[in-house]
């Protein structure tokens, strides 16, 4: 699928699922508390589909799919039939109102735990934390070598590339020295301190990771696959041969190998390959061809494939998966609040905020990686939706909860004038946040790094 249309489609799926679950939380608890629900809407604006349910609620899908709402019987919005006052929202006890408002974010947290649980039960496929350091990078200066396997980051054991990356990326925002332990290709363990305090202040996490220079280790220069009928097979190469040089130039990994084939073949298609096979050095002359694969531009090829990266699968039984899902939810929640705190204190840049465009791009990428990764993505977005809605900003669920807490303290509801002023403040804050997120998304597209 075209990346643009793929992003739009998976964004619609993401928002459709999460918004429906969030609003259903409000709806379900409201009904259980005896409140009459007038409308359950997915999306805003003009309805493109609607029907009246047996309970008298109008269910609809609206044209603007960037949210949703549950409209309840509310005396603040008009006169209410005295016979229906017992089903009116503001006539409910404060604890019922708190439960109804908190149910939306609460259901998003439940969805997050369920999505993570299903991901772990299915098996979360990831790469092993085998790393390399870009030349002259901070990681290279600290002593990281190609083929090192990360064992712990900041004292916490790691077993996957994603887990390692998340831990390191989160640490860069604090810009404090970070202890890491690795096991080298020879089996020896070494410990380093990454001097993250040398990172400049006020940049986003992507720039910090670029400066750190830590990346997945490239595949070794082994011809893991030798295509029949292609130049390498015709010359006598076999699967498992390690290519050590091309035309006398040493090669150590598959990335270098591909570049060297292009450079050498441009001078002469007849390439002299030195190969290690079963501990013996052998030489082959391979006549490279100009070919195109999968619609890619034509380039020099000899018909070999690289060794796939080592994988690490987190696959648990139902009970252990539940424990892991709670742990991951708590970890991501702590990281999110930590990010908010760092942005408020100026430790982290607001350029780390992403909007609907960024979500769409990540949604498409996650969907292409498989159901396990898409479930993880849905869980993370659902958790973010819950946390944002719980912020004490008027117009959000957290703002309403703040009003109810004030009511509990003072013994009477917040005045209508205060609530109206709060609505204006909330709208201004939300517009500012959305504008900043949109600006960041556009900036990343125009100036990716």
Residue pairs with C-beta under 8 A, 6 or more apart in sequence:
1 9
3 364
6 364
6 367
6 368
7 360
7 361
7 363
7 364
8 360
9 364
10 360
10 363
10 364
10 366
10 367
10 374
11 356
11 359
11 360
11 363
11 364
12 65
13 363
14 359
14 363
14 377
14 378
14 381
15 65
15 66
15 67
16 42
16 65
17 378
18 108
18 111
18 378
18 381
18 382
18 385
19 42
19 43
19 65
19 67
19 68
20 42
20 68
21 107
21 108
21 111
21 382
22 68
22 104
22 105
22 107
22 108
22 385
22 386
22 389
23 40
23 41
23 42
23 68
23 69
23 70
23 104
24 40
24 107
25 103
25 104
25 105
25 106
25 107
25 108
26 70
26 100
26 101
26 103
26 104
27 37
27 40
27 57
27 70
28 103
28 107
29 99
29 100
29 103
30 37
30 70
30 72
30 89
30 100
30 103
31 37
31 55
33 92
33 96
33 99
33 100
34 86
34 87
34 92
34 96
35 72
35 73
35 87
35 88
35 89
35 92
35 96
35 100
36 56
36 72
36 73
36 84
36 87
36 88
37 55
37 57
37 70
37 71
37 72
37 73
38 56
38 57
38 58
38 71
38 72
38 73
39 57
39 58
39 59
39 60
39 69
39 70
39 71
40 57
40 58
40 59
40 60
40 70
40 71
41 47
41 59
41 60
41 61
41 62
41 68
41 69
41 70
41 71
42 60
42 61
42 62
42 65
42 68
43 60
43 61
43 62
43 63
43 64
43 65
43 66
43 67
43 68
44 62
44 63
44 64
44 66
44 67
44 68
44 69
45 62
45 63
45 64
46 62
46 63
47 60
47 61
47 62
47 63
48 61
48 62
48 63
49 60
49 61
50 58
50 59
50 60
50 61
51 58
51 59
51 60
52 58
52 59
53 59
62 68
66 356
72 89
72 100
73 80
73 84
73 87
73 88
73 89
74 80
74 88
74 89
74 90
75 88
75 89
75 90
75 91
76 90
76 416
80 88
85 91
89 97
89 100
90 97
90 413
92 100
94 404
94 407
94 408
97 404
98 401
98 404
101 397
101 400
101 401
101 404
102 397
102 401
104 389
104 397
105 385
105 386
105 387
105 389
105 390
105 397
105 398
106 386
108 382
108 383
108 385
108 386
108 389
109 329
109 382
109 383
109 386
111 378
111 379
111 382
112 329
112 379
112 380
112 382
112 383
112 386
113 322
113 325
113 326
113 329
113 379
114 325
115 375
115 376
115 378
115 379
115 382
116 324
116 325
116 328
116 329
116 375
116 376
116 379
117 318
117 321
117 322
117 324
117 325
118 375
119 325
119 372
119 375
119 376
119 379
120 314
120 315
120 316
120 320
120 321
120 324
120 325
121 315
121 316
121 317
121 318
121 321
122 315
122 371
122 372
122 375
123 313
123 314
123 315
123 372
124 160
124 313
124 314
124 315
124 372
124 373
124 376
125 311
125 313
125 370
125 372
125 373
126 160
126 161
126 162
126 163
126 311
126 312
126 313
126 314
127 160
127 161
127 162
127 216
127 309
127 310
127 311
127 312
128 149
128 159
128 160
128 161
128 309
128 310
128 311
128 312
129 149
129 150
129 158
129 159
129 160
129 161
129 163
129 164
129 312
130 147
130 148
130 149
130 150
130 161
130 216
130 217
130 309
130 310
131 139
131 144
131 146
131 148
131 149
131 150
131 164
131 182
131 214
131 215
131 216
131 217
132 144
132 145
132 146
132 147
132 148
132 214
132 215
132 216
132 217
132 218
133 139
133 140
133 142
133 144
133 145
133 146
133 213
133 214
133 215
134 140
134 213
134 214
134 215
135 213
136 213
137 211
137 212
137 213
137 214
138 194
138 195
138 196
138 198
138 199
138 211
138 212
138 213
139 194
139 212
139 213
139 214
140 213
142 192
142 193
142 194
142 195
143 190
143 192
144 180
144 182
144 192
144 214
145 184
145 185
146 217
146 218
146 252
146 253
147 184
147 185
147 217
148 182
148 183
148 184
148 185
148 190
148 217
149 182
149 183
149 184
150 158
150 164
150 180
150 181
150 182
151 157
151 158
151 181
151 182
151 183
151 189
152 158
152 179
152 180
152 181
153 164
153 167
153 168
153 171
153 178
153 179
153 180
154 167
154 171
154 178
154 179
154 180
155 179
156 167
158 164
158 167
159 312
159 314
160 312
160 314
161 216
161 312
165 209
166 335
168 178
168 180
168 194
168 209
168 212
168 214
169 205
169 208
169 209
170 335
170 338
170 339
171 178
171 196
172 196
172 199
172 205
172 208
172 209
172 212
173 205
173 208
173 338
173 339
173 342
173 347
173 348
173 352
174 196
174 342
174 347
175 196
175 197
175 199
175 201
175 347
176 196
176 197
177 193
177 194
177 195
177 196
177 197
178 193
178 194
178 196
179 191
179 192
179 193
179 194
180 191
180 192
180 193
180 194
181 189
181 190
181 191
181 192
182 189
182 190
182 191
182 192
183 189
183 190
184 190
194 212
196 208
196 212
199 208
199 211
199 212
201 346
201 347
202 346
202 349
203 349
203 351
204 349
204 351
204 352
205 348
205 352
206 449
207 449
210 449
216 309
217 253
218 253
218 254
218 255
218 256
219 253
219 254
219 255
219 306
219 307
219 308
219 309
220 242
220 252
220 253
220 254
220 307
221 242
221 243
221 244
221 251
221 252
221 253
221 254
221 256
221 257
222 240
222 241
222 242
222 243
222 254
222 306
222 307
223 232
223 237
223 238
223 239
223 240
223 241
223 242
223 243
223 304
223 305
224 239
224 240
224 304
224 305
224 306
224 307
224 308
225 239
225 304
225 305
225 306
226 232
226 233
226 237
226 238
226 239
226 241
226 303
226 304
226 305
227 233
227 303
227 304
227 305
229 303
230 289
230 301
230 302
230 303
230 304
231 286
231 287
231 288
231 289
231 301
231 302
231 303
232 284
232 286
232 302
232 303
232 304
233 303
234 287
235 273
235 284
235 285
235 286
235 287
236 284
237 273
237 275
237 284
237 286
237 304
238 277
240 277
241 275
241 276
241 277
241 282
242 275
242 276
242 277
243 251
243 257
243 273
243 274
243 275
244 250
244 251
244 274
244 275
244 276
244 281
245 251
245 273
245 274
246 257
246 260
246 261
246 264
246 271
246 272
246 273
246 274
247 264
247 271
247 272
248 272
249 260
249 264
251 257
251 260
254 306
254 307
261 271
261 288
261 300
261 301
261 302
262 299
262 300
264 271
264 288
265 271
265 288
265 300
266 300
269 287
269 288
269 289
269 300
270 285
270 286
270 287
270 288
271 285
271 286
271 287
271 288
271 302
272 283
272 284
272 285
273 283
273 284
273 285
273 286
274 281
274 282
274 283
275 281
275 282
275 283
275 284
276 282
286 302
288 300
288 301
288 302
289 300
289 301
289 302
289 303
290 298
290 299
290 300
290 301
291 298
291 299
291 301
292 298
292 299
293 301
314 324
316 324
328 379
329 379
329 383
332 380
332 383
333 383
333 387
336 383
336 384
336 387
337 387
339 348
339 352
341 347
342 348
343 349
343 350
343 352
343 353
350 436
350 440
351 440
351 443
352 440
353 433
353 436
353 437
353 440
354 362
354 437
354 440
354 441
355 434
355 437
355 438
355 440
355 441
356 437
356 438
356 441
357 438
357 441
357 442
357 445
358 437
358 440
358 441
358 444
359 381
362 377
363 374
363 377
363 381
366 373
366 374
366 376
366 377
367 373
367 374
367 377
388 396
389 396
389 397
389 398
390 396
390 397
390 398
390 401
391 398
391 399
392 398
392 399
392 401
392 402
393 399
393 425
393 426
393 429
393 430
394 402
394 403
394 419
394 422
394 423
394 425
394 426
395 422
395 423
395 426
395 427
395 430
396 426
396 430
399 422
399 426
403 413
403 414
403 419
403 422
406 414
407 413
407 414
414 422
